[in-house]
Amino acid sequence: MNLFANKALTGILTGIVVAFFVTFGGWAGLLWLLLFTVIGGVVGAQLDGRVDLASIIGNGTGRSSS
């Protein structure tokens, strides 16, 4: 199994690594870890085509997608 073929998993792992280097522990470190992990997972899922952020963000602006 190629772990780097799944961009969502790669994004999550990258988020964990970035959070680790941004801060080194404590409750703030846990919050940074969760934040960067979620961001990495969402970006990876977007790149995998599992989610469409343009339609999600577009629905929040009140514009019609027609």
Summary of the structure (lengths in Angstrom):
residues: 66
radius of gyration: 14.8
end to end distance: 40.5
largest distance: 47.8
contacts: 160
relative contact order: 0.17
helix: 76%
strand: 0%
